[in-house]
Amino acid sequence: MVAAPRLMLLAILLAPAVVAGAAMQGVEASCPAPDASPKVLPVTALDAASVTLARCVQADLDAGRWSAAATRLDTAQAAGIVLPEAARATWEQLVVRWQATRLVDGGQWTTLATEVLPLEHRLPWVGPLVRGVAAARASWATQDAALQARAREELRRLTHLAQQAGPISDEERARLLVQGAMAGAQYERDEMQFLLDAAHDLEQRLLAGDELRPPVVLAWELEADLLRVTDRYAAASERYRDLLVESPRRVQARIGLADAYRRLGYASQAAETLDQARALWGAGDAAARELVK
């Protein structure tokens, strides 16, 4: 018996069309068109719909299809309105995690410092994490006092949330990431290293093997980017390589590694690493292709 409409999920589980280039760790993801009209499924299909959404958005990001990921998530956000509150909350928490991940993947830090995500009330730590890291990162090169003040404000919010949630939580990991990014902006390298290593360890405990909990910000990528921006190219390249062992499809890390190699004078390694990034993103979006020129 099909449940009543109010207990239905407008899921992104259509007759699947295989998306080119959507292989994820050897498994080919089968995804609908991002803007396809969803069909109605019972609320009991929520778990399957969530896994499909996570895999398809990840495939979009892997291939540099940022606009496709955005459209898919907008469709998913609209789909949640037909769910009862408890199920809608779970669905929207997944959507906001991926919305945040997509935005961070683009790396527009100055813009993200003021970004408010449509569903961030579902996961109160997500907005402060994105804005806090973005504001701190945007200030790395400029030492802009206003950006650093913005990062401190977001850190205060995360500190309060982490105190309530406990030491093994997304909130604590978000706090460590923002504080680590701020320490890097203030040239407190030892503190930065300690905080981001702690964030990475917590990341492994919380996220390993759970595709429904994307990390939004990767601790070691944040550290490697900071090392590179502050001219520590050898240390940055080592950290990028560590990260790519764990997350081999991270194109942003390959772009950073290529730049570190170039600045170290390793021209052939830089060219090879950029070729790998281009191969991963394939056609992608124009904005994605611009990053790997």
Number of C-alpha atoms within 10 A of each C-alpha: 4 10 12 9 14 12 18 24 28 26 26 29 21 16 12 12 11 14 16 14 18 23 17 14 10 7 8 15 21 19 23 21 18 21 16 13 15 20 14 19 19 18 23 13 15 20 13 12 21 22 14 20 25 20 21 26 27 24 24 27 27 24 25 27 23 22 17 19 23 20 16 23 26 16 20 25 21 13 22 21 16 17 21 14 12 8 18 20 17 16 24 25 22 24 28 23 23 24 25 24 21 23 19 19 19 16 14 13 21 16 13 22 24 17 16 15 16 14 20 19 15 18 16 15 23 26 26 27 29 28 27 35 29 27 30 30 29 23 23 21 12 10 14 14 10 11 23 22 15 19 28 18 15 24 24 15 18 28 19 14 19 21 12 12 13 11 12 13 18 25 26 23 28 30 28 27 30 33 27 29 30 26 20 24 24 15 13 13 15 11 15 24 17 12 23 25 18 17 24 18 13 20 21 11 12 17 14 12 9 10 13 19 16 19 21 20 20 18 26 23 23 21 24 27 23 22 20 21 16 15 14 16 23 17 14 26 24 13 21 28 18 15 19 17 10 9 14 14 21 20 27 20 25 27 22 23 28 27 23 28 21 16 16 15 11 13 14 12 16 22 15 13 22 22 17 18 26 22 13 21 23 17 14 21 16 12 13 22 16 9 14 18 10
